[in-house]
């Protein structure tokens, strides 16, 4: 690939990986989302598992399995900024690899793969991305039983590539790119490859309806509940001497209030807690009174407006 051609992928990641395992374990409040995504991915890599389930619980192969097996291997993770979508998508391969005892490769599509707007470039780059992932997955496919390895194609900020073709301002090249995306997903499904596509988006309604319709699962992410905020702040501040009552006050001020959104997961873990440390360093310990002031002053991440294209 020459210097004028955008890179298709960011550096790939191989699972299992201890750092990914640690990051995945640290994702609080999205356990049900993790379970849904992990289960869906595992059944793509081991399609015979659903057959065994049917025989075990119904003593026959259910006709409904054919509908399940024909699902396109697409998962859409949707929700506000900072609620854990991308973190889960980047690390779920570790859980799948460990559970299935096989290697899993994560290919993360580079935003540069949108091309420069030149005729056909986006289409060509997307086609090449699906071909590369598909070729690797095909080599890992087993004629019977579980695949020898698996692949995940991650498309973050997916609305940049899968924007609805109904949008009146949409460029012809962008429409062609959506078509290429759909062809690639369909190809994975038809060939029954041990490969899945995960899309992350802040703007679910901006995703083309034909892409959304092909999703095996659309998982919606919300801001952390009171229980989740307490869990995060307990883990971060109890050993600094904060009492349960003090943490309860921090939990309250970081929640939803009048004319104020609640904090996102990343607001808590990447902004609030680090700001407390930075404020105290190097001459003071963490103090509740100051922590409360900072929490009140810190504005939560604004809601991302998810509006249908016009």
C-alpha positions in Angstrom: 0.0 0.0 0.0 1.5 3.3 -1.1 1.8 6.5 1.0 -1.2 8.1 -0.8 -3.5 5.3 0.2 -5.1 5.4 3.7 -4.4 2.5 6.1 -7.4 0.3 6.3 -6.9 -0.9 9.9 -5.4 0.3 13.1 -2.9 -2.2 14.6 -4.7 -5.5 15.2 -5.0 -7.1 18.6 -4.7 -10.8 19.5 -6.7 -12.3 22.3 -6.4 -13.7 24.9 -4.6 -10.7 26.3 -4.0 -9.9 30.0 -4.4 -6.1 29.6 -7.7 -6.6 27.7 -8.8 -9.0 30.5 -8.1 -6.4 33.1 -9.9 -3.6 31.2 -13.0 -5.8 30.6 -13.2 -6.7 34.3 -13.1 -3.0 35.1 -16.3 -2.2 33.1 -18.9 -1.7 35.8 -22.6 -1.6 35.1 -22.7 -3.2 31.7 -22.6 -6.8 32.8 -25.8 -7.7 30.9 -24.6 -6.1 27.8 -21.3 -8.0 28.0 -23.2 -11.3 28.5 -25.4 -10.7 25.5 -22.5 -9.7 23.2 -20.3 -12.5 24.4 -23.0 -15.1 23.9 -23.7 -13.9 20.4 -20.1 -13.9 19.4 -19.4 -17.4 20.9 -22.3 -18.9 18.9 -20.8 -17.5 15.7 -17.5 -19.2 16.5 -19.1 -22.5 17.6 -22.4 -22.8 15.6 -22.8 -26.4 16.7 -23.4 -25.3 20.3 -26.9 -24.1 19.4 -27.6 -27.6 17.9 -26.4 -29.2 21.1 -28.6 -26.9 23.1 -31.7 -27.9 21.0 -31.0 -31.6 21.4 -30.4 -31.2 25.2 -33.6 -29.3 25.9 -36.0 -30.3 23.2 -34.6 -33.7 22.1 -34.6 -32.6 18.5 -33.2 -30.0 16.2 -35.7 -27.2 16.3 -36.8 -25.6 13.0 -36.2 -22.2 14.6 -32.4 -22.8 14.6 -32.3 -22.2 10.8 -33.6 -18.6 11.4 -31.0 -18.1 14.1 -28.1 -19.5 12.0 -29.0 -17.2 9.1 -28.6 -14.0 11.1 -25.9 -11.6 9.8 -23.0 -11.5 12.3 -23.5 -7.8 13.0 -23.8 -6.3 16.5 -24.6 -2.6 17.0 -23.6 -0.9 20.3 -25.4 2.4 20.7 -25.6 5.1 23.3 -24.2 8.3 24.6 -20.5 9.3 24.7 -18.6 7.7 27.6 -21.0 4.8 28.5 -18.7 2.0 27.7 -19.6 1.0 24.1 -16.1 1.1 22.6 -14.4 -0.2 25.7 -16.6 -3.3 25.6 -16.1 -3.8 21.8 -12.3 -3.5 22.2 -12.1 -6.1 25.0 -14.9 -8.6 24.5 -12.7 -10.7 22.3 -10.6 -11.6 25.3 -13.6 -13.2 27.1 -14.6 -15.0 23.9 -11.1 -16.3 23.3 -10.8 -17.6 26.9 -14.3 -19.2 26.9 -13.8 -20.9 23.6 -10.1 -21.7 24.1 -9.1 -20.3 20.7 -7.3 -17.2 19.4 -9.4 -14.2 18.4 -8.1 -11.3 16.3 -9.6 -7.8 16.6 -9.4 -5.7 13.4 -10.3 -2.1 14.1 -11.3 -0.2 11.0 -9.4 3.1 10.7 -11.5 6.3 10.1 -9.0 7.0 7.3 -10.8 4.1 5.4 -13.5 6.6 4.6 -11.1 7.7 1.9 -10.7 11.2 0.5 -14.0 11.4 -1.3 -12.5 10.3 -4.6 -14.8 8.2 -6.7 -14.8 4.6 -5.6 -12.1 5.0 -2.9 -14.3 4.3 0.1 -16.0 1.4 -1.6 -12.6 -0.1 -2.5 -11.2 0.3 1.0 -14.2 -1.2 2.6 -14.2 -4.1 0.2 -10.5 -4.7 0.9 -11.2 -4.6 4.7 -13.9 -7.2 4.5 -11.8 -9.3 2.1 -8.8 -9.3 4.5 -10.9 -10.2 7.5 -12.9 -12.8 5.6 -9.8 -14.5 4.2 -8.3 -14.9 7.7 -11.6 -16.1 9.0 -12.0 -18.6 6.2 -8.6 -20.2 7.0 -9.9 -20.7 10.6 -13.3 -22.1 9.7 -14.0 -25.7 10.6 -16.3 -27.9 8.5 -17.7 -29.4 11.7 -17.8 -27.9 15.2 -16.0 -25.0 16.6 -13.7 -22.7 14.5 -10.0 -22.9 15.0 -9.9 -19.1 15.5 -12.1 -16.1 15.2 -12.1 -12.5 13.9 -13.9 -9.4 15.0 -14.1 -6.3 12.7 -14.7 -3.2 14.9 -16.2 -0.1 13.3 -16.2 2.7 15.8 -18.2 5.9 15.1 -20.1 3.7 12.6 -22.4 6.5 11.6 -19.5 8.0 9.7 -19.5 5.0 7.3 -23.0 3.7 7.6 -25.0 6.9 7.5 -28.5 6.5 6.2 -28.8 6.6 2.4 -32.1 8.5 3.0 -30.1 11.6 3.9 -30.7 14.2 1.3 -27.2 15.7 1.6 -25.4 12.4 1.3 -22.7 12.2 -1.3 -22.8 9.5 -4.0 -19.5 8.0 -2.7 -20.9 7.7 0.8 -23.9 5.9 -0.6 -21.6 3.5 -2.4 -19.7 2.9 0.8 -22.9 1.9 2.7 -23.6 -0.5 -0.1 -20.1 -2.0 0.2 -20.6 -2.3 4.0 -23.9 -4.2 3.5 -22.3 -6.5 0.9 -19.4 -7.3 3.3 -21.8 -8.2 6.2 -23.9 -10.3 3.9 -20.8 -12.1 2.6 -19.8 -13.1 6.2 -23.3 -14.4 6.7 -23.6 -16.4 3.5 -20.1 -18.0 3.9 -20.9 -18.8 7.6 -17.4 -17.4 8.6 -16.1 -17.3 12.2 -16.1 -13.5 12.0 -18.3 -10.8 13.4 -18.8 -7.1 12.8 -19.3 -4.8 15.9 -20.4 -1.2 15.2 -20.3 1.5 17.9 -22.4 4.7 17.4 -23.7 7.7 19.3 -26.3 8.2 16.6 -28.3 5.0 16.1 -31.0 6.7 14.0 -28.4 8.0 11.6 -27.4 4.4 10.7 -28.9 3.3 7.4 -32.1 1.3 8.0 -30.8 -1.6 5.9 -27.7 -1.9 8.2 -29.8 -1.7 11.4 -32.2 -4.4 10.0 -29.3 -6.8 9.5 -28.1 -6.5 13.1 -28.3 -9.7 15.1 -28.5 -7.5 18.2 -28.7 -3.8 18.9 -27.5 -3.1 22.4 -28.4 0.2 24.0 -26.1 1.7 26.6 -27.3 4.1 29.3 -25.5 6.3 31.9 -24.6 4.6 35.2 -27.3 4.1 37.8 -26.9 5.2 41.4 -25.8 1.6 42.3 -23.1 1.7 39.5 -21.8 5.1 40.6 -21.6 3.9 44.2 -19.6 0.8 43.1 -17.1 2.9 41.1 -16.6 5.6 43.8 -16.4 3.0 46.5 -13.6 1.2 44.7 -11.7 4.4 44.0 -12.1 6.3 47.3 -12.7 3.9 50.3 -9.0 3.3 50.8 -8.4 7.0 50.8 -10.4 7.2 54.0 -13.8 8.4 52.6 -16.7 7.2 54.7 -19.8 5.4 53.2 -21.9 8.6 54.0 -19.4 10.8 52.2 -19.4 8.6 49.1 -23.2 8.5 49.2 -23.1 12.3 48.9 -20.7 12.1 45.9 -23.0 9.5 44.4 -25.9 11.9 44.7 -24.2 14.9 43.2 -23.0 12.9 40.2 -26.5 11.7 39.4 -29.2 13.2 37.4 -30.7 16.4 38.8 -32.8 19.4 37.8 -31.4 20.7 34.5 -28.4 18.3 34.8 -27.5 15.0 33.4 -25.9 12.3 35.4 -22.2 11.5 35.0 -21.2 8.9 32.4 -18.8 6.1 33.3 -15.9 7.9 31.7 -16.9 11.1 33.6 -16.3 9.2 36.8 -13.3 7.2 35.9 -11.4 9.5 33.5 -12.4 12.9 34.7 -13.7 13.1 38.3 -11.3 10.7 40.1 -8.2 11.8 38.2 -9.2 15.5 38.9 -9.4 14.7 42.6 -5.9 13.3 42.5 -4.5 16.2 40.4 -6.0 18.7 42.7 -4.5 17.2 45.9 -1.1 16.4 44.5 1.6 16.9 45.7 1.0 18.5 49.0 -2.4 17.4 50.3 -4.3 14.1 50.8 -7.6 13.5 49.1 -10.3 15.3 51.2 -14.0 14.8 51.0 -14.9 18.5 51.2 -12.7 19.3 48.2 -13.9 16.3 46.3 -17.5 17.4 46.7 -16.7 20.9 45.4 -15.0 19.4 42.4 -17.9 17.0 41.7 -20.4 19.8 41.8 -18.3 22.1 39.5 -17.5 19.4 37.0 -20.0 19.4 34.2 -21.1 15.9 32.9 -20.6 15.0 29.3 -23.5 16.6 27.3 -26.0 14.2 25.7 -25.3 13.4 22.1 -28.3 14.3 20.0 -29.4 11.2 18.1 -31.5 12.6 15.3 -32.6 11.0 12.1 -30.9 12.5 9.0 -32.7 14.9 6.8 
